[in-house]
Amino acid sequence: MNPPNAGSTASLDTLPTAVPGSLRLTLVTHLTIAASAERVWKSLQFYEELDMPPPLSLRLFLPRPMPIPAATKELGEETTLHYAGGHYVRRVVRLEPPHSYEFEVIDQRFAKERGVMFMGGAYGLRTIDPNHTDLSITTVYSSGLRPRWVFQPLETAICRRLQRHLLAGIAQRALRG
């Protein structure tokens, strides 16, 4: 990823690892949506905003989000997101409508420590043609769970499922218009 825009504080490439000895991992998932980049941009949502209930796999492994009003898209904006058992605070560090929305997690507190820390993420939009947009979701997290050969495949599967759930919700909203 590129360095953040003026006035921002970090980039996903420069996020620190949460806990010494833990691994910093980045996952990216794409979906082509039959809509313009502007329409997809207006349809961006976060996990806490989705109209669709999360699938069982996410309900089992992720804390339950508390609904929030739609996030505004302003550089430097900080939003506190509440979950059953805790919260995290995200800050917008890159904003280039309708192409890029990037954020970092600046605080995270959960009653049950799960050994995985959410570090940040991004939405990237690439115009394929006037009526098709490639939407990518990037998730950056840190994990100290061991042994890695057991936990990394599970973390990857849950993260990919979350990304696919988000992509489906955004596509559904963009196609509804």
For each residue, the residues with C-beta under 8 A, 3 or more apart:
1: 11 12 13 94 102 122 138
2: 11 94
3: 11
4: 8 9 10 11 93 94 102
5: 8 75 93 94 95 96
6:
7: 75 76
8: 4 5 11 75 76 92 93 94
9: 4 76 91 93 104
10: 4 14 15 93 104 120
11: 1 2 3 4 8 14 15 93 94 102
12: 1 15 26 102 104 119 120 121 122 138 140
13: 1
14: 10 11
15: 10 11 12 24 104 119 120 140
16:
17: 20 22 23 24 142
18: 22 24 117 119 142
19: 22 117 142 144
20: 17
21: 144
22: 17 18 19 117 142 143 144
23: 17 142 143 144 148 152
24: 15 17 18 119 140 141 142
25: 140 141 142 143 152 155 156
26: 12 138 139 140
27: 138 139 156 159 160 163
28: 136 137 138 139
29: 136 137 160 163 164 167
30: 134 135 136
31: 134 135 164 167 168 171
32: 128 132 133 134 135
33: 40 132 133 134 135 170 171 174 175
34: 131 132 175
35: 39 40 43 131 132 133 171 174 175 177
36: 39 40 127 130 131 133
37: 40 41 98 99 125 126 127 133
38: 41 42 98
39: 35 36 42 43 133 174 177
40: 33 35 36 37 43 44 98 125 133 135 170 174
41: 37 38 44 97 98 125
42: 38 39 174
43: 35 39 40 170 171 173 174
44: 40 41 73 101 123 170
45: 49 50 70 166 169 170 173
46: 49 50 71 81 166
47: 50 54 65 162 165 166
48: 65 66 67 68 81
49: 45 46 67 68 70 71
50: 45 46 47 54 165 166 169
51: 169 172 173
52: 165 168 169 172
53:
54: 47 50 58 59 62 165
55: 58 59 161 165
56: 59 60
57: 60 61 157 158 161
58: 54 55 61 62 158 161 162 165
59: 54 55 56 62 64
60: 56 57
61: 57 58 158
62: 54 58 59 158 162
63: 83 84 85 86 110
64: 59 83 84
65: 47 48 68 81 82 83
66: 48 81 82 83 84
67: 48 49
68: 48 49 65 71 79 81 82
69:
70: 45 49
71: 46 49 68 77 79
72: 77
73: 44 77 92 95 97 101
74: 77 92 95
75: 5 7 8 92 93 94 95
76: 7 8 9 91 92 93
77: 71 72 73 74 91 92
78: 89 90 91 106
79: 68 71 89 90
80: 87 88 89
81: 46 48 65 66 68 87 88 89 90
82: 65 66 68 86 87
83: 63 64 65 66 86 87 88 110
84: 63 64 66
85: 63 110 111 112
86: 63 82 83 108 109 110 111
87: 80 81 82 83 107 108 109 110
88: 80 81 83 105 107 108 109 118
89: 78 79 80 81 105 106 107 108
90: 78 79 81 103 104 105 106 120
91: 9 76 77 78 103 104 106
92: 8 73 74 75 76 77 95 101 102 103
93: 4 5 8 9 10 11 75 76 102 103 104 120
94: 1 2 4 5 8 11 75 100 101 102 122
95: 5 73 74 75 92 100 101 102
96: 5 99 100 101
97: 41 73
98: 37 38 40 41 125
99: 37 96 124 125 126
100: 94 95 96 122 123 124 125
101: 44 73 92 94 95 96 122 123
102: 1 4 11 12 92 93 94 95 120 121 122 123
103: 90 91 92 93 120 121 122
104: 9 10 12 15 90 91 93 119 120
105: 88 89 90 108 117 118 119 120
106: 78 89 90 91
107: 87 88 89
108: 86 87 88 89 105 117 118
109: 86 87 88
110: 63 83 85 86 87 113 114
111: 85 86
112: 85
113: 110
114: 110
115: 143 144 145 151
116: 141 142 143 145 155
117: 18 19 22 105 108 141 142 143
118: 88 105 108 121 139 140 141
119: 12 15 18 24 104 105 140 141 142
120: 10 12 15 90 93 102 103 104 105 140
121: 12 102 103 118 137 138 139 140
122: 1 12 94 100 101 102 103 136 137 138
123: 44 100 101 102 135 136 137 138
124: 99 100 135 136 138
125: 37 40 41 98 99 100 133 134 135 136
126: 37 99 133 134 136
127: 36 37 130 132 133
128: 32 132 133 134
129: 132
130: 36 127
131: 34 35 36
132: 32 33 34 35 127 128 129
133: 32 33 35 36 37 39 40 125 126 127 128
134: 30 31 32 33 125 126 128
135: 30 31 32 33 40 123 124 125 167 170 171
136: 28 29 30 122 123 124 125 126
137: 28 29 121 122 123 163 166 167
138: 1 12 26 27 28 121 122 123 124
139: 26 27 28 118 121 159 162 163
140: 12 15 24 25 26 118 119 120 121
141: 24 25 116 117 118 119 155 159
142: 17 18 19 22 23 24 25 116 117 119
143: 22 23 25 115 116 117 151 152 155
144: 19 21 22 23 115
145: 115 116 148 151 155
146: 151
147: 150 151
148: 23 145 151 152
149: 152 153
150: 147 153 154
151: 115 143 145 146 147 148 154 155
152: 23 25 143 148 149 155 156
153: 149 150 156 157
154: 150 151 157 158
155: 25 116 141 143 145 151 152 158 159
156: 25 27 152 153 159 160
157: 57 153 154 160 161
158: 57 58 61 62 154 155 161 162
159: 27 139 141 155 156 162 163
160: 27 29 156 157 163 164
161: 55 57 58 157 158 164 165
162: 47 58 62 139 158 159 165 166
163: 27 29 137 139 159 160 166 167
164: 29 31 160 161 167 168
165: 47 50 52 54 55 58 161 162 168 169
166: 45 46 47 50 137 162 163 169 170
167: 29 31 135 137 163 164 170 171
168: 31 52 164 165 171 172
169: 45 50 51 52 165 166 172 173
170: 33 40 43 44 45 135 166 167 173 174
171: 31 33 35 43 135 167 168 174 175
172: 51 52 168 169 175 176
173: 43 45 51 169 170 176
174: 33 35 39 40 42 43 170 171 177
175: 33 34 35 171 172
176: 172 173
177: 35 39 174
